[in-house]
Amino acid sequence: MKRVLLALSLSVALPGCALHPIYAGGGNGPVARELAAIDVPPIEGREGWLVRNALNDRLNRGTASGTSQYRLDVLLDDHVEGLGLLTDDTIGRERRILRARYQLTDLTTDTILIDATAGSDAGIDVVGSEYATIAAEQTALENLAQEVADQIVVRISRTLRERQ
């Protein structure tokens, strides 16, 4: 009997909490519809192409109908720095850093809703094979593009949810 009363009291208290799912309503929910209404202009470079594709995938841009309500401008800074010198003065480890500065603009009012940064980095072992090192750098860039896109979409989702 105590367990039943405890379960009932928790179920009554739960709706009173301030937590609300961001994607309430699934793909037809208000946040999902607004995410699909974000236009991402082309971003310069290979890293820009990767980030833009990742953003469009997460924003469900292919499902948008009509005109865009928002524009997401992204500037990227991608660089590789050497770390860890070996005994023969060669680099044994690298770090690839991808940073994004982005702005979400409401096109109807021409107001900037978000002006923020996102970024991530990855460590890369430099091995004897130059091909393997280049492949590792490219794989790191692909993974970083996904991570940065995730960070951007989470921030945008929170902002759009708060505006409702």
Backbone torsions as a table, in degrees:
resi	resn	phi	psi	omega
1	MET	NA	-37.8	179.2
2	LYS	-63.1	-38.5	-180.0
3	ARG	-65.1	-40.0	179.6
4	VAL	-64.5	-44.0	178.7
5	LEU	-64.4	-39.6	177.5
6	LEU	-63.6	-44.4	179.4
7	ALA	-62.9	-41.5	179.1
8	LEU	-66.4	-41.0	-179.8
9	SER	-67.3	-36.2	177.3
10	LEU	-69.7	-37.8	-179.5
11	SER	-69.2	-28.7	176.7
12	VAL	-74.5	-38.3	-176.9
13	ALA	-76.5	-26.9	-175.0
14	LEU	-61.5	-46.1	179.9
15	PRO	-63.2	-19.6	-179.4
16	GLY	-79.3	-9.5	-178.8
17	CYS	-74.0	163.4	-175.0
18	ALA	-88.1	6.7	-178.9
19	LEU	-82.7	130.1	177.0
20	HIS	-133.8	135.2	179.9
21	PRO	-67.4	137.6	-179.6
22	ILE	-65.0	-43.0	-175.8
23	TYR	-97.6	39.6	176.8
24	ALA	-59.4	131.4	-178.3
25	GLY	94.1	0.2	177.5
26	GLY	65.1	-142.2	-177.2
27	GLY	-69.2	-17.0	178.3
28	ASN	-101.2	4.3	-179.8
29	GLY	-70.2	164.9	-176.7
30	PRO	-62.6	-40.1	-179.5
31	VAL	-68.5	-42.3	179.6
32	ALA	-62.6	-39.3	178.0
33	ARG	-66.2	-39.9	179.0
34	GLU	-70.1	-36.1	176.2
35	LEU	-62.0	-39.2	-179.8
36	ALA	-70.1	-15.6	-179.4
37	ALA	-94.3	14.7	179.3
38	ILE	-97.5	125.8	176.4
39	ASP	-94.8	131.1	177.1
40	VAL	-112.9	103.8	177.9
41	PRO	-63.6	160.3	178.3
42	PRO	-55.4	142.8	179.2
43	ILE	-113.1	136.7	-173.2
44	GLU	-64.6	141.5	172.4
45	GLY	86.9	171.6	178.7
46	ARG	-63.6	-41.3	178.5
47	GLU	-63.8	-34.2	176.3
48	GLY	-65.5	-41.0	178.0
49	TRP	-62.2	-42.6	179.8
50	LEU	-65.9	-44.5	-179.3
51	VAL	-66.8	-42.6	-179.9
52	ARG	-62.2	-44.0	178.2
53	ASN	-62.5	-41.9	178.7
54	ALA	-63.9	-41.2	178.5
55	LEU	-63.9	-46.3	180.0
56	ASN	-62.1	-36.6	176.6
57	ASP	-63.2	-44.3	-176.7
58	ARG	-74.9	-27.7	-179.8
59	LEU	-85.9	-2.7	-176.3
60	ASN	54.8	42.3	-175.2
61	ARG	-61.1	-28.0	179.9
62	GLY	-68.6	-18.6	-178.2
63	THR	-93.8	-2.2	-176.3
64	ALA	-73.1	137.2	175.7
65	SER	-119.2	138.2	179.6
66	GLY	91.8	-160.3	-176.3
67	THR	-88.2	163.3	179.7
68	SER	-80.2	142.9	176.9
69	GLN	-97.4	-24.8	-177.2
70	TYR	-131.9	158.4	172.7
71	ARG	-128.2	134.1	178.9
72	LEU	-112.3	108.9	177.9
73	ASP	-97.0	131.4	-175.9
74	VAL	-129.8	130.8	171.5
75	LEU	-115.7	131.5	-176.4
76	LEU	-111.6	148.9	171.7
77	ASP	-128.3	113.0	-177.8
78	ASP	-122.7	124.2	174.9
79	HIS	-150.9	158.4	179.7
80	VAL	-117.1	131.1	177.2
81	GLU	-123.5	143.7	-179.4
82	GLY	-82.2	139.9	177.3
83	LEU	-132.6	162.7	171.2
84	GLY	58.7	86.6	175.5
85	LEU	-77.1	138.9	176.4
86	LEU	-88.7	176.0	-177.2
87	THR	-62.9	-26.9	179.0
88	ASP	-92.7	20.8	178.5
89	ASP	61.8	27.8	172.1
90	THR	-104.3	158.7	-178.9
91	ILE	-81.0	130.0	-179.4
92	GLY	-102.9	-14.2	-177.8
93	ARG	-149.2	143.2	177.4
94	GLU	-125.7	159.5	173.9
95	ARG	-128.4	124.4	176.7
96	ARG	-99.5	128.0	-176.4
97	ILE	-120.1	127.8	176.1
98	LEU	-123.3	119.2	179.0
99	ARG	-121.4	143.7	179.6
100	ALA	-128.4	133.5	169.0
101	ARG	-108.7	125.6	-175.1
102	TYR	-135.4	152.7	177.3
103	GLN	-133.3	131.3	174.0
104	LEU	-103.5	120.9	-176.9
105	THR	-115.0	131.1	172.8
106	ASP	-79.8	117.0	-173.8
107	LEU	-74.2	-23.1	-179.6
108	THR	-73.8	-36.3	-179.5
109	THR	-107.9	-6.1	-177.1
110	ASP	56.3	39.2	178.0
111	THR	-107.2	143.7	175.7
112	ILE	-85.9	117.5	-179.3
113	LEU	-86.5	-35.6	-179.0
114	ILE	-137.1	133.8	170.9
115	ASP	-135.1	100.1	-170.9
116	ALA	-146.6	179.4	177.1
117	THR	-127.0	156.9	174.1
118	ALA	-143.1	155.6	179.5
119	GLY	-174.7	163.6	177.6
120	SER	-158.5	165.7	177.4
121	ASP	-142.7	160.6	-178.4
122	ALA	-140.6	143.1	176.1
123	GLY	-90.3	143.1	-177.7
124	ILE	-132.2	129.7	173.8
125	ASP	-81.3	131.3	176.1
126	VAL	-93.3	116.7	-176.6
127	VAL	-109.3	177.8	-177.2
128	GLY	-63.9	-28.8	-179.2
129	SER	-87.2	119.2	179.2
130	GLU	-64.0	-36.7	178.3
131	TYR	-60.5	-44.1	-178.9
132	ALA	-65.1	-37.4	178.9
133	THR	-67.7	-43.4	178.2
134	ILE	-63.9	-41.4	177.9
135	ALA	-62.8	-40.0	178.5
136	ALA	-66.0	-38.8	177.6
137	GLU	-63.7	-41.8	179.4
138	GLN	-67.2	-41.6	177.6
139	THR	-63.4	-40.8	177.5
140	ALA	-61.2	-42.0	179.0
141	LEU	-63.0	-43.1	178.6
142	GLU	-61.4	-43.6	179.2
143	ASN	-67.5	-39.6	178.9
144	LEU	-65.2	-38.3	178.1
145	ALA	-60.7	-41.0	177.8
146	GLN	-64.3	-44.4	-178.6
147	GLU	-64.2	-44.5	179.8
148	VAL	-64.6	-41.7	177.5
149	ALA	-61.7	-40.8	177.3
150	ASP	-60.0	-46.3	-179.3
151	GLN	-61.1	-42.4	-179.0
152	ILE	-64.9	-46.2	-177.1
153	VAL	-67.1	-37.0	177.3
154	VAL	-62.6	-45.0	179.9
155	ARG	-64.0	-42.2	179.3
156	ILE	-64.9	-42.1	-179.6
157	SER	-60.9	-44.3	178.5
158	ARG	-61.9	-42.7	-179.0
159	THR	-65.4	-44.5	179.3
160	LEU	-65.5	-36.3	177.7
161	ARG	-66.1	-40.4	179.4
162	GLU	-66.8	-28.1	-179.2
163	ARG	-74.5	-16.1	-176.4
164	GLN	-80.8	NA	NA
